[in-house]
């Protein structure tokens, strides 16, 4: 089981700030994204975010980053400032 956190406007689109997710046979971050978007709306919107940022255990992560039980995964859109 992992903990998934959604930040910024993703939280609004998904409808809640976090959830628990059973990894089953998911090995990496790319697999998690495929599993989440396959749920349909609202998770399908994750695939539409340009430059989606991800962190695993509070460190920047990439599609091939491995996942294991107990991990914390965060999804957040790119942030611009001015």
PDB file with SEQRES, HELIX, SHEET and CRYST1 records, atoms N, CA, C and O in Angstrom:
SEQRES   1 A   82  UNK UNK UNK UNK UNK UNK UNK UNK UNK UNK UNK UNK UNK          
SEQRES   2 A   82  UNK UNK UNK UNK UNK UNK UNK UNK UNK UNK UNK UNK UNK          
SEQRES   3 A   82  UNK UNK UNK UNK UNK UNK UNK UNK UNK UNK UNK UNK UNK          
SEQRES   4 A   82  UNK UNK UNK UNK UNK UNK UNK UNK UNK UNK UNK UNK UNK          
SEQRES   5 A   82  UNK UNK UNK UNK UNK UNK UNK UNK UNK UNK UNK UNK UNK          
SEQRES   6 A   82  UNK UNK UNK UNK UNK UNK UNK UNK UNK UNK UNK UNK UNK          
SEQRES   7 A   82  UNK UNK UNK UNK                                              
HELIX    1 AA1 UNK A    9  UNK A   14  1                                   6    
HELIX    2 AA2 UNK A   29  UNK A   38  1                                  10    
HELIX    3 AA3 UNK A   43  UNK A   48  5                                   6    
SHEET    1 AA1 5 UNK A  18  UNK A  21  0                                        
SHEET    2 AA1 5 UNK A   2  UNK A   6 -1                                        
SHEET    3 AA1 5 UNK A  72  UNK A  76  1                                        
SHEET    4 AA1 5 UNK A  53  UNK A  56 -1                                        
SHEET    5 AA1 5 UNK A  59  UNK A  60 -1                                        
CRYST1    1.000    1.000    1.000  90.00  90.00  90.00 P 1           1          
ATOM      1  N   UNK A   1       0.856  -1.172   0.000  1.00  0.00           N  
ATOM      2  CA  UNK A   1       0.000   0.000   0.000  1.00  0.00           C  
ATOM      3  C   UNK A   1       0.899   1.231   0.000  1.00  0.00           C  
ATOM      4  O   UNK A   1       1.862   1.307   0.764  1.00  0.00           O  
ATOM      5  N   UNK A   2       0.575   2.203  -0.870  1.00  0.00           N  
ATOM      6  CA  UNK A   2       1.304   3.467  -0.899  1.00  0.00           C  
ATOM      7  C   UNK A   2       0.334   4.604  -0.595  1.00  0.00           C  
ATOM      8  O   UNK A   2      -0.885   4.442  -0.664  1.00  0.00           O  
ATOM      9  N   UNK A   3       0.891   5.730  -0.266  1.00  0.00           N  
ATOM     10  CA  UNK A   3       0.108   6.942  -0.029  1.00  0.00           C  
ATOM     11  C   UNK A   3       0.347   7.866  -1.219  1.00  0.00           C  
ATOM     12  O   UNK A   3       1.495   8.138  -1.571  1.00  0.00           O  
ATOM     13  N   UNK A   4      -0.721   8.346  -1.835  1.00  0.00           N  
ATOM     14  CA  UNK A   4      -0.628   9.260  -2.978  1.00  0.00           C  
ATOM     15  C   UNK A   4      -1.159  10.622  -2.541  1.00  0.00           C  
ATOM     16  O   UNK A   4      -2.242  10.729  -1.966  1.00  0.00           O  
ATOM     17  N   UNK A   5      -0.374  11.657  -2.826  1.00  0.00           N  
ATOM     18  CA  UNK A   5      -0.756  13.030  -2.504  1.00  0.00           C  
ATOM     19  C   UNK A   5      -0.940  13.818  -3.791  1.00  0.00           C  
ATOM     20  O   UNK A   5      -0.155  13.683  -4.729  1.00  0.00           O  
ATOM     21  N   UNK A   6      -1.982  14.642  -3.830  1.00  0.00           N  
ATOM     22  CA  UNK A   6      -2.255  15.503  -4.986  1.00  0.00           C  
ATOM     23  C   UNK A   6      -2.146  16.957  -4.536  1.00  0.00           C  
ATOM     24  O   UNK A   6      -2.731  17.339  -3.522  1.00  0.00           O  
ATOM     25  N   UNK A   7      -1.400  17.768  -5.283  1.00  0.00           N  
ATOM     26  CA  UNK A   7      -1.178  19.156  -4.902  1.00  0.00           C  
ATOM     27  C   UNK A   7      -1.707  20.124  -5.954  1.00  0.00           C  
ATOM     28  O   UNK A   7      -1.925  19.769  -7.113  1.00  0.00           O  
ATOM     29  N   UNK A   8      -1.903  21.361  -5.504  1.00  0.00           N  
ATOM     30  CA  UNK A   8      -2.325  22.483  -6.334  1.00  0.00           C  
ATOM     31  C   UNK A   8      -3.637  22.150  -7.044  1.00  0.00           C  
ATOM     32  O   UNK A   8      -4.536  21.570  -6.435  1.00  0.00           O  
ATOM     33  N   UNK A   9      -3.757  22.509  -8.318  1.00  0.00           N  
ATOM     34  CA  UNK A   9      -5.038  22.302  -8.988  1.00  0.00           C  
ATOM     35  C   UNK A   9      -5.352  20.829  -9.213  1.00  0.00           C  
ATOM     36  O   UNK A   9      -6.504  20.489  -9.482  1.00  0.00           O  
ATOM     37  N   UNK A  10      -4.352  19.939  -9.110  1.00  0.00           N  
ATOM     38  CA  UNK A  10      -4.647  18.505  -9.226  1.00  0.00           C  
ATOM     39  C   UNK A  10      -5.554  18.053  -8.087  1.00  0.00           C  
ATOM     40  O   UNK A  10      -6.429  17.209  -8.277  1.00  0.00           O  
ATOM     41  N   UNK A  11      -5.341  18.613  -6.921  1.00  0.00           N  
ATOM     42  CA  UNK A  11      -6.193  18.297  -5.761  1.00  0.00           C  
ATOM     43  C   UNK A  11      -7.644  18.640  -6.077  1.00  0.00           C  
ATOM     44  O   UNK A  11      -8.556  17.879  -5.753  1.00  0.00           O  
ATOM     45  N   UNK A  12      -7.847  19.782  -6.706  1.00  0.00           N  
ATOM     46  CA  UNK A  12      -9.209  20.192  -7.058  1.00  0.00           C  
ATOM     47  C   UNK A  12      -9.801  19.280  -8.126  1.00  0.00           C  
ATOM     48  O   UNK A  12     -10.971  18.908  -8.041  1.00  0.00           O  
ATOM     49  N   UNK A  13      -9.008  18.916  -9.126  1.00  0.00           N  
ATOM     50  CA  UNK A  13      -9.510  18.064 -10.208  1.00  0.00           C  
ATOM     51  C   UNK A  13      -9.827  16.657  -9.710  1.00  0.00           C  
ATOM     52  O   UNK A  13     -10.847  16.080 -10.085  1.00  0.00           O  
ATOM     53  N   UNK A  14      -8.959  16.105  -8.866  1.00  0.00           N  
ATOM     54  CA  UNK A  14      -9.175  14.750  -8.343  1.00  0.00           C  
ATOM     55  C   UNK A  14     -10.307  14.754  -7.329  1.00  0.00           C  
ATOM     56  O   UNK A  14     -11.091  13.808  -7.264  1.00  0.00           O  
ATOM     57  N   UNK A  15     -10.393  15.816  -6.539  1.00  0.00           N  
ATOM     58  CA  UNK A  15     -11.489  15.934  -5.590  1.00  0.00           C  
ATOM     59  C   UNK A  15     -11.117  15.633  -4.149  1.00  0.00           C  
ATOM     60  O   UNK A  15     -11.958  15.747  -3.257  1.00  0.00           O  
ATOM     61  N   UNK A  16      -9.873  15.250  -3.908  1.00  0.00           N  
ATOM     62  CA  UNK A  16      -9.406  15.029  -2.538  1.00  0.00           C  
ATOM     63  C   UNK A  16      -7.886  15.138  -2.517  1.00  0.00           C  
ATOM     64  O   UNK A  16      -7.244  14.979  -3.555  1.00  0.00           O  
ATOM     65  N   UNK A  17      -7.304  15.407  -1.353  1.00  0.00           N  
ATOM     66  CA  UNK A  17      -5.867  15.668  -1.291  1.00  0.00           C  
ATOM     67  C   UNK A  17      -4.978  14.425  -1.287  1.00  0.00           C  
ATOM     68  O   UNK A  17      -3.806  14.503  -1.657  1.00  0.00           O  
ATOM     69  N   UNK A  18      -5.518  13.292  -0.878  1.00  0.00           N  
ATOM     70  CA  UNK A  18      -4.682  12.090  -0.815  1.00  0.00           C  
ATOM     71  C   UNK A  18      -5.533  10.828  -0.830  1.00  0.00           C  
ATOM     72  O   UNK A  18      -6.741  10.853  -0.593  1.00  0.00           O  
ATOM     73  N   UNK A  19      -4.855   9.727  -1.118  1.00  0.00           N  
ATOM     74  CA  UNK A  19      -5.520   8.424  -1.082  1.00  0.00           C  
ATOM     75  C   UNK A  19      -4.487   7.339  -0.849  1.00  0.00           C  
ATOM     76  O   UNK A  19      -3.286   7.559  -1.003  1.00  0.00           O  
ATOM     77  N   UNK A  20      -4.963   6.185  -0.481  1.00  0.00           N  
ATOM     78  CA  UNK A  20      -4.124   4.992  -0.351  1.00  0.00           C  
ATOM     79  C   UNK A  20      -4.360   4.142  -1.589  1.00  0.00           C  
ATOM     80  O   UNK A  20      -5.467   4.100  -2.124  1.00  0.00           O  
ATOM     81  N   UNK A  21      -3.305   3.463  -2.041  1.00  0.00           N  
ATOM     82  CA  UNK A  21      -3.413   2.681  -3.269  1.00  0.00           C  
ATOM     83  C   UNK A  21      -2.613   1.397  -3.119  1.00  0.00           C  
ATOM     84  O   UNK A  21      -1.458   1.422  -2.693  1.00  0.00           O  
ATOM     85  N   UNK A  22      -3.223   0.287  -3.467  1.00  0.00           N  
ATOM     86  CA  UNK A  22      -2.565  -1.022  -3.424  1.00  0.00           C  
ATOM     87  C   UNK A  22      -1.735  -1.199  -4.691  1.00  0.00           C  
ATOM     88  O   UNK A  22      -2.263  -1.118  -5.800  1.00  0.00           O  
ATOM     89  N   UNK A  23      -0.441  -1.439  -4.527  1.00  0.00           N  
ATOM     90  CA  UNK A  23       0.448  -1.549  -5.679  1.00  0.00           C  
ATOM     91  C   UNK A  23       0.199  -2.780  -6.543  1.00  0.00           C  
ATOM     92  O   UNK A  23       0.334  -2.708  -7.765  1.00  0.00           O  
ATOM     93  N   UNK A  24      -0.158  -3.892  -5.941  1.00  0.00           N  
ATOM     94  CA  UNK A  24      -0.320  -5.159  -6.664  1.00  0.00           C  
ATOM     95  C   UNK A  24       0.929  -5.452  -7.482  1.00  0.00           C  
ATOM     96  O   UNK A  24       1.994  -5.685  -6.913  1.00  0.00           O  
ATOM     97  N   UNK A  25       0.818  -5.444  -8.805  1.00  0.00           N  
ATOM     98  CA  UNK A  25       1.967  -5.770  -9.653  1.00  0.00           C  
ATOM     99  C   UNK A  25       2.614  -4.532 -10.279  1.00  0.00           C  
ATOM    100  O   UNK A  25       3.345  -4.653 -11.262  1.00  0.00           O  
ATOM    101  N   UNK A  26       2.363  -3.365  -9.734  1.00  0.00           N  
ATOM    102  CA  UNK A  26       2.941  -2.125 -10.242  1.00  0.00           C  
ATOM    103  C   UNK A  26       4.361  -1.986  -9.700  1.00  0.00           C  
ATOM    104  O   UNK A  26       4.585  -2.042  -8.490  1.00  0.00           O  
ATOM    105  N   UNK A  27       5.308  -1.806 -10.606  1.00  0.00           N  
ATOM    106  CA  UNK A  27       6.716  -1.782 -10.213  1.00  0.00           C  
ATOM    107  C   UNK A  27       7.319  -0.383 -10.151  1.00  0.00           C  
ATOM    108  O   UNK A  27       8.279  -0.153  -9.414  1.00  0.00           O  
ATOM    109  N   UNK A  28       6.758   0.558 -10.925  1.00  0.00           N  
ATOM    110  CA  UNK A  28       7.385   1.870 -10.990  1.00  0.00           C  
ATOM    111  C   UNK A  28       6.350   2.971 -11.166  1.00  0.00           C  
ATOM    112  O   UNK A  28       5.151   2.713 -11.278  1.00  0.00           O  
ATOM    113  N   UNK A  29       6.839   4.196 -11.188  1.00  0.00           N  
ATOM    114  CA  UNK A  29       5.958   5.355 -11.272  1.00  0.00           C  
ATOM    115  C   UNK A  29       5.152   5.368 -12.567  1.00  0.00           C  
ATOM    116  O   UNK A  29       3.979   5.743 -12.556  1.00  0.00           O  
ATOM    117  N   UNK A  30       5.754   4.970 -13.671  1.00  0.00           N  
ATOM    118  CA  UNK A  30       5.023   4.915 -14.943  1.00  0.00           C  
ATOM    119  C   UNK A  30       3.850   3.945 -14.841  1.00  0.00           C  
ATOM    120  O   UNK A  30       2.764   4.236 -15.341  1.00  0.00           O  
ATOM    121  N   UNK A  31       4.055   2.812 -14.206  1.00  0.00           N  
ATOM    122  CA  UNK A  31       2.982   1.841 -14.027  1.00  0.00           C  
ATOM    123  C   UNK A  31       1.868   2.387 -13.151  1.00  0.00           C  
ATOM    124  O   UNK A  31       0.692   2.125 -13.401  1.00  0.00           O  
ATOM    125  N   UNK A  32       2.234   3.146 -12.124  1.00  0.00           N  
ATOM    126  CA  UNK A  32       1.224   3.758 -11.262  1.00  0.00           C  
ATOM    127  C   UNK A  32       0.390   4.757 -12.046  1.00  0.00           C  
ATOM    128  O   UNK A  32      -0.835   4.773 -11.926  1.00  0.00           O  
ATOM    129  N   UNK A  33       1.042   5.591 -12.848  1.00  0.00           N  
ATOM    130  CA  UNK A  33       0.295   6.559 -13.654  1.00  0.00           C  
ATOM    131  C   UNK A  33      -0.656   5.868 -14.628  1.00  0.00           C  
ATOM    132  O   UNK A  33      -1.787   6.317 -14.818  1.00  0.00           O  
ATOM    133  N   UNK A  34      -0.202   4.781 -15.243  1.00  0.00           N  
ATOM    134  CA  UNK A  34      -1.087   4.031 -16.155  1.00  0.00           C  
ATOM    135  C   UNK A  34      -2.292   3.476 -15.396  1.00  0.00           C  
ATOM    136  O   UNK A  34      -3.422   3.547 -15.880  1.00  0.00           O  
ATOM    137  N   UNK A  35      -2.050   2.929 -14.214  1.00  0.00           N  
ATOM    138  CA  UNK A  35      -3.137   2.351 -13.422  1.00  0.00           C  
ATOM    139  C   UNK A  35      -4.125   3.428 -12.977  1.00  0.00           C  
ATOM    140  O   UNK A  35      -5.337   3.213 -13.008  1.00  0.00           O  
ATOM    141  N   UNK A  36      -3.613   4.574 -12.568  1.00  0.00           N  
ATOM    142  CA  UNK A  36      -4.504   5.649 -12.126  1.00  0.00           C  
ATOM    143  C   UNK A  36      -5.324   6.201 -13.284  1.00  0.00           C  
ATOM    144  O   UNK A  36      -6.535   6.375 -13.150  1.00  0.00           O  
ATOM    145  N   UNK A  37      -4.685   6.480 -14.423  1.00  0.00           N  
ATOM    146  CA  UNK A  37      -5.433   7.046 -15.547  1.00  0.00           C  
ATOM    147  C   UNK A  37      -6.424   6.040 -16.119  1.00  0.00           C  
ATOM    148  O   UNK A  37      -7.445   6.434 -16.684  1.00  0.00           O  
ATOM    149  N   UNK A  38      -6.140   4.755 -15.982  1.00  0.00           N  
ATOM    150  CA  UNK A  38      -7.066   3.729 -16.470  1.00  0.00           C  
ATOM    151  C   UNK A  38      -8.359   3.706 -15.649  1.00  0.00           C  
ATOM    152  O   UNK A  38      -9.358   3.143 -16.097  1.00  0.00           O  
ATOM    153  N   UNK A  39      -8.355   4.297 -14.477  1.00  0.00           N  
ATOM    154  CA  UNK A  39      -9.573   4.395 -13.658  1.00  0.00           C  
ATOM    155  C   UNK A  39     -10.621   5.278 -14.316  1.00  0.00           C  
ATOM    156  O   UNK A  39     -11.803   5.201 -13.981  1.00  0.00           O  
ATOM    157  N   UNK A  40     -10.193   6.113 -15.246  1.00  0.00           N  
ATOM    158  CA  UNK A  40     -11.111   7.072 -15.864  1.00  0.00           C  
ATOM    159  C   UNK A  40     -11.083   8.381 -15.097  1.00  0.00           C  
ATOM    160  O   UNK A  40     -10.140   8.671 -14.360  1.00  0.00           O  
ATOM    161  N   UNK A  41     -12.120   9.156 -15.283  1.00  0.00           N  
ATOM    162  CA  UNK A  41     -12.175  10.467 -14.620  1.00  0.00           C  
ATOM    163  C   UNK A  41     -12.383  10.280 -13.124  1.00  0.00           C  
ATOM    164  O   UNK A  41     -13.088   9.359 -12.711  1.00  0.00           O  
ATOM    165  N   UNK A  42     -11.790  11.125 -12.322  1.00  0.00           N  
ATOM    166  CA  UNK A  42     -11.004  12.294 -12.670  1.00  0.00           C  
ATOM    167  C   UNK A  42      -9.506  12.011 -12.865  1.00  0.00           C  
ATOM    168  O   UNK A  42      -8.763  12.902 -13.276  1.00  0.00           O  
ATOM    169  N   UNK A  43      -9.058  10.785 -12.576  1.00  0.00           N  
ATOM    170  CA  UNK A  43      -7.628  10.464 -12.650  1.00  0.00           C  
ATOM    171  C   UNK A  43      -7.072  10.554 -14.070  1.00  0.00           C  
ATOM    172  O   UNK A  43      -5.879  10.798 -14.249  1.00  0.00           O  
ATOM    173  N   UNK A  44      -7.906  10.364 -15.066  1.00  0.00           N  
ATOM    174  CA  UNK A  44      -7.441  10.447 -16.449  1.00  0.00           C  
ATOM    175  C   UNK A  44      -6.829  11.810 -16.746  1.00  0.00           C  
ATOM    176  O   UNK A  44      -6.027  11.947 -17.670  1.00  0.00           O  
ATOM    177  N   UNK A  45      -7.200  12.804 -15.972  1.00  0.00           N  
ATOM    178  CA  UNK A  45      -6.659  14.142 -16.174  1.00  0.00           C  
ATOM    179  C   UNK A  45      -5.165  14.224 -15.846  1.00  0.00           C  
ATOM    180  O   UNK A  45      -4.485  15.144 -16.300  1.00  0.00           O  
ATOM    181  N   UNK A  46      -4.657  13.285 -15.074  1.00  0.00           N  
ATOM    182  CA  UNK A  46      -3.222  13.275 -14.779  1.00  0.00           C  
ATOM    183  C   UNK A  46      -2.407  13.169 -16.065  1.00  0.00           C  
ATOM    184  O   UNK A  46      -1.340  13.773 -16.181  1.00  0.00           O  
ATOM    185  N   UNK A  47      -2.906  12.407 -17.019  1.00  0.00           N  
ATOM    186  CA  UNK A  47      -2.197  12.216 -18.286  1.00  0.00           C  
ATOM    187  C   UNK A  47      -2.215  13.481 -19.143  1.00  0.00           C  
ATOM    188  O   UNK A  47      -1.428  13.602 -20.082  1.00  0.00           O  
ATOM    189  N   UNK A  48      -3.092  14.408 -18.833  1.00  0.00           N  
ATOM    190  CA  UNK A  48      -3.222  15.622 -19.624  1.00  0.00           C  
ATOM    191  C   UNK A  48      -2.369  16.774 -19.105  1.00  0.00           C  
ATOM    192  O   UNK A  48      -2.277  17.816 -19.753  1.00  0.00           O  
ATOM    193  N   UNK A  49      -1.749  16.597 -17.951  1.00  0.00           N  
ATOM    194  CA  UNK A  49      -0.952  17.672 -17.357  1.00  0.00           C  
ATOM    195  C   UNK A  49       0.415  17.713 -18.026  1.00  0.00           C  
ATOM    196  O   UNK A  49       1.188  16.757 -17.950  1.00  0.00           O  
ATOM    197  N   UNK A  50       0.698  18.823 -18.675  1.00  0.00           N  
ATOM    198  CA  UNK A  50       2.026  18.986 -19.284  1.00  0.00           C  
ATOM    199  C   UNK A  50       3.060  19.149 -18.183  1.00  0.00           C  
ATOM    200  O   UNK A  50       2.861  19.905 -17.231  1.00  0.00           O  
ATOM    201  N   UNK A  51       4.155  18.439 -18.324  1.00  0.00           N  
ATOM    202  CA  UNK A  51       5.254  18.533 -17.361  1.00  0.00           C  
ATOM    203  C   UNK A  51       4.832  18.193 -15.930  1.00  0.00           C  
ATOM    204  O   UNK A  51       5.250  18.852 -14.978  1.00  0.00           O  
ATOM    205  N   UNK A  52       4.012  17.172 -15.792  1.00  0.00           N  
ATOM    206  CA  UNK A  52       3.600  16.706 -14.469  1.00  0.00           C  
ATOM    207  C   UNK A  52       4.839  16.393 -13.643  1.00  0.00           C  
ATOM    208  O   UNK A  52       5.734  15.687 -14.106  1.00  0.00           O  
ATOM    209  N   UNK A  53       4.892  16.902 -12.450  1.00  0.00           N  
ATOM    210  CA  UNK A  53       6.005  16.642 -11.540  1.00  0.00           C  
ATOM    211  C   UNK A  53       5.591  15.561 -10.557  1.00  0.00           C  
ATOM    212  O   UNK A  53       4.437  15.496 -10.136  1.00  0.00           O  
ATOM    213  N   UNK A  54       6.547  14.715 -10.198  1.00  0.00           N  
ATOM    214  CA  UNK A  54       6.283  13.625  -9.274  1.00  0.00           C  
ATOM    215  C   UNK A  54       7.425  13.521  -8.276  1.00  0.00           C  
ATOM    216  O   UNK A  54       8.579  13.809  -8.595  1.00  0.00           O  
ATOM    217  N   UNK A  55       7.084  13.110  -7.074  1.00  0.00           N  
ATOM    218  CA  UNK A  55       8.093  12.855  -6.055  1.00  0.00           C  
ATOM    219  C   UNK A  55       7.749  11.536  -5.385  1.00  0.00           C  
ATOM    220  O   UNK A  55       6.579  11.218  -5.172  1.00  0.00           O  
ATOM    221  N   UNK A  56       8.772  10.784  -5.058  1.00  0.00           N  
ATOM    222  CA  UNK A  56       8.612   9.556  -4.280  1.00  0.00           C  
ATOM    223  C   UNK A  56       9.424   9.748  -3.007  1.00  0.00           C  
ATOM    224  O   UNK A  56      10.634   9.972  -3.044  1.00  0.00           O  
ATOM    225  N   UNK A  57       8.735   9.655  -1.894  1.00  0.00           N  
ATOM    226  CA  UNK A  57       9.372   9.866  -0.589  1.00  0.00           C  
ATOM    227  C   UNK A  57      10.115  11.198  -0.532  1.00  0.00           C  
ATOM    228  O   UNK A  57      11.235  11.291  -0.029  1.00  0.00           O  
ATOM    229  N   UNK A  58       9.451  12.227  -1.069  1.00  0.00           N  
ATOM    230  CA  UNK A  58       9.899  13.617  -1.039  1.00  0.00           C  
ATOM    231  C   UNK A  58      11.160  13.876  -1.854  1.00  0.00           C  
ATOM    232  O   UNK A  58      11.881  14.839  -1.592  1.00  0.00           O  
ATOM    233  N   UNK A  59      11.432  13.023  -2.841  1.00  0.00           N  
ATOM    234  CA  UNK A  59      12.527  13.256  -3.777  1.00  0.00           C  
ATOM    235  C   UNK A  59      11.974  13.206  -5.190  1.00  0.00           C  
ATOM    236  O   UNK A  59      11.147  12.350  -5.505  1.00  0.00           O  
ATOM    237  N   UNK A  60      12.424  14.120  -6.046  1.00  0.00           N  
ATOM    238  CA  UNK A  60      11.935  14.151  -7.419  1.00  0.00           C  
ATOM    239  C   UNK A  60      12.079  12.768  -8.045  1.00  0.00           C  
ATOM    240  O   UNK A  60      13.077  12.075  -7.849  1.00  0.00           O  
ATOM    241  N   UNK A  61      11.057  12.389  -8.802  1.00  0.00           N  
ATOM    242  CA  UNK A  61      11.020  11.045  -9.382  1.00  0.00           C  
ATOM    243  C   UNK A  61      10.701  11.127 -10.868  1.00  0.00           C  
ATOM    244  O   UNK A  61      10.210  12.138 -11.370  1.00  0.00           O  
ATOM    245  N   UNK A  62      10.997  10.034 -11.548  1.00  0.00           N  
ATOM    246  CA  UNK A  62      10.814   9.940 -12.989  1.00  0.00           C  
ATOM    247  C   UNK A  62      10.057   8.663 -13.307  1.00  0.00           C  
ATOM    248  O   UNK A  62       9.909   7.822 -12.422  1.00  0.00           O  
ATOM    249  N   UNK A  63       9.571   8.477 -14.531  1.00  0.00           N  
ATOM    250  CA  UNK A  63       8.746   7.305 -14.852  1.00  0.00           C  
ATOM    251  C   UNK A  63       9.335   5.963 -14.406  1.00  0.00           C  
ATOM    252  O   UNK A  63       8.591   5.083 -13.975  1.00  0.00           O  
ATOM    253  N   UNK A  64      10.623   5.798 -14.499  1.00  0.00           N  
ATOM    254  CA  UNK A  64      11.238   4.523 -14.134  1.00  0.00           C  
ATOM    255  C   UNK A  64      11.553   4.357 -12.661  1.00  0.00           C  
ATOM    256  O   UNK A  64      12.107   3.333 -12.260  1.00  0.00           O  
ATOM    257  N   UNK A  65      11.206   5.355 -11.842  1.00  0.00           N  
ATOM    258  CA  UNK A  65      11.481   5.265 -10.406  1.00  0.00           C  
ATOM    259  C   UNK A  65      10.702   4.099  -9.811  1.00  0.00           C  
ATOM    260  O   UNK A  65       9.479   4.051  -9.938  1.00  0.00           O  
ATOM    261  N   UNK A  66      11.391   3.153  -9.161  1.00  0.00           N  
ATOM    262  CA  UNK A  66      10.691   2.002  -8.586  1.00  0.00           C  
ATOM    263  C   UNK A  66       9.835   2.400  -7.387  1.00  0.00           C  
ATOM    264  O   UNK A  66      10.135   3.357  -6.674  1.00  0.00           O  
ATOM    265  N   UNK A  67       8.763   1.639  -7.187  1.00  0.00           N  
ATOM    266  CA  UNK A  67       7.872   1.845  -6.053  1.00  0.00           C  
ATOM    267  C   UNK A  67       7.808   0.577  -5.212  1.00  0.00           C  
ATOM    268  O   UNK A  67       7.934  -0.537  -5.720  1.00  0.00           O  
ATOM    269  N   UNK A  68       7.610   0.780  -3.915  1.00  0.00           N  
ATOM    270  CA  UNK A  68       7.452  -0.358  -3.008  1.00  0.00           C  
ATOM    271  C   UNK A  68       6.430   0.008  -1.947  1.00  0.00           C  
ATOM    272  O   UNK A  68       6.124   1.183  -1.745  1.00  0.00           O  
ATOM    273  N   UNK A  69       5.907  -0.997  -1.276  1.00  0.00           N  
ATOM    274  CA  UNK A  69       4.950  -0.751  -0.200  1.00  0.00           C  
ATOM    275  C   UNK A  69       5.520   0.243   0.797  1.00  0.00           C  
ATOM    276  O   UNK A  69       6.697   0.188   1.154  1.00  0.00           O  
ATOM    277  N   UNK A  70       4.669   1.143   1.235  1.00  0.00           N  
ATOM    278  CA  UNK A  70       5.061   2.140   2.220  1.00  0.00           C  
ATOM    279  C   UNK A  70       5.542   3.451   1.623  1.00  0.00           C  
ATOM    280  O   UNK A  70       5.740   4.422   2.353  1.00  0.00           O  
ATOM    281  N   UNK A  71       5.735   3.500   0.309  1.00  0.00           N  
ATOM    282  CA  UNK A  71       6.195   4.737  -0.321  1.00  0.00           C  
ATOM    283  C   UNK A  71       5.103   5.800  -0.286  1.00  0.00           C  
ATOM    284  O   UNK A  71       3.911   5.503  -0.199  1.00  0.00           O  
ATOM    285  N   UNK A  72       5.557   7.047  -0.358  1.00  0.00           N  
ATOM    286  CA  UNK A  72       4.665   8.192  -0.514  1.00  0.00           C  
ATOM    287  C   UNK A  72       4.949   8.787  -1.887  1.00  0.00           C  
ATOM    288  O   UNK A  72       6.091   9.118  -2.204  1.00  0.00           O  
ATOM    289  N   UNK A  73       3.902   8.920  -2.698  1.00  0.00           N  
ATOM    290  CA  UNK A  73       4.027   9.467  -4.050  1.00  0.00           C  
ATOM    291  C   UNK A  73       3.237  10.767  -4.104  1.00  0.00           C  
ATOM    292  O   UNK A  73       2.074  10.809  -3.704  1.00  0.00           O  
ATOM    293  N   UNK A  74       3.867  11.821  -4.596  1.00  0.00           N  
ATOM    294  CA  UNK A  74       3.198  13.113  -4.724  1.00  0.00           C  
ATOM    295  C   UNK A  74       3.153  13.520  -6.198  1.00  0.00           C  
ATOM    296  O   UNK A  74       4.130  13.370  -6.932  1.00  0.00           O  
ATOM    297  N   UNK A  75       2.007  14.033  -6.605  1.00  0.00           N  
ATOM    298  CA  UNK A  75       1.837  14.555  -7.962  1.00  0.00           C  
ATOM    299  C   UNK A  75       1.530  16.047  -7.858  1.00  0.00           C  
ATOM    300  O   UNK A  75       0.667  16.461  -7.083  1.00  0.00           O  
ATOM    301  N   UNK A  76       2.243  16.842  -8.643  1.00  0.00           N  
ATOM    302  CA  UNK A  76       1.970  18.260  -8.649  1.00  0.00           C  
ATOM    303  C   UNK A  76       2.298  18.857 -10.008  1.00  0.00           C  
ATOM    304  O   UNK A  76       3.244  18.426 -10.667  1.00  0.00           O  
ATOM    305  N   UNK A  77       1.525  19.840 -10.425  1.00  0.00           N  
ATOM    306  CA  UNK A  77       1.773  20.481 -11.711  1.00  0.00           C  
ATOM    307  C   UNK A  77       2.978  21.403 -11.600  1.00  0.00           C  
ATOM    308  O   UNK A  77       3.361  21.797 -10.498  1.00  0.00           O  
ATOM    309  N   UNK A  78       3.580  21.749 -12.738  1.00  0.00           N  
ATOM    310  CA  UNK A  78       4.679  22.715 -12.683  1.00  0.00           C  
ATOM    311  C   UNK A  78       4.159  24.048 -12.139  1.00  0.00           C  
ATOM    312  O   UNK A  78       3.009  24.419 -12.379  1.00  0.00           O  
ATOM    313  N   UNK A  79       4.995  24.745 -11.424  1.00  0.00           N  
ATOM    314  CA  UNK A  79       4.592  26.004 -10.805  1.00  0.00           C  
ATOM    315  C   UNK A  79       5.388  27.114 -11.460  1.00  0.00           C  
ATOM    316  O   UNK A  79       6.594  27.002 -11.680  1.00  0.00           O  
ATOM    317  N   UNK A  80       4.680  28.183 -11.763  1.00  0.00           N  
ATOM    318  CA  UNK A  80       5.360  29.360 -12.288  1.00  0.00           C  
ATOM    319  C   UNK A  80       5.209  30.488 -11.285  1.00  0.00           C  
ATOM    320  O   UNK A  80       4.250  30.530 -10.514  1.00  0.00           O  
ATOM    321  N   UNK A  81       6.125  31.358 -11.308  1.00  0.00           N  
ATOM    322  CA  UNK A  81       6.078  32.482 -10.389  1.00  0.00           C  
ATOM    323  C   UNK A  81       6.313  33.783 -11.125  1.00  0.00           C  
ATOM    324  O   UNK A  81       6.625  33.798 -12.316  1.00  0.00           O  
ATOM    325  N   UNK A  82       6.162  34.831 -10.422  1.00  0.00           N  
ATOM    326  CA  UNK A  82       6.374  36.107 -11.088  1.00  0.00           C  
ATOM    327  C   UNK A  82       6.476  37.207 -10.093  1.00  0.00           C  
ATOM    328  O   UNK A  82       6.657  38.365 -10.469  1.00  0.00           O  
TER     329      UNK A  82                                                      
END                                                                             
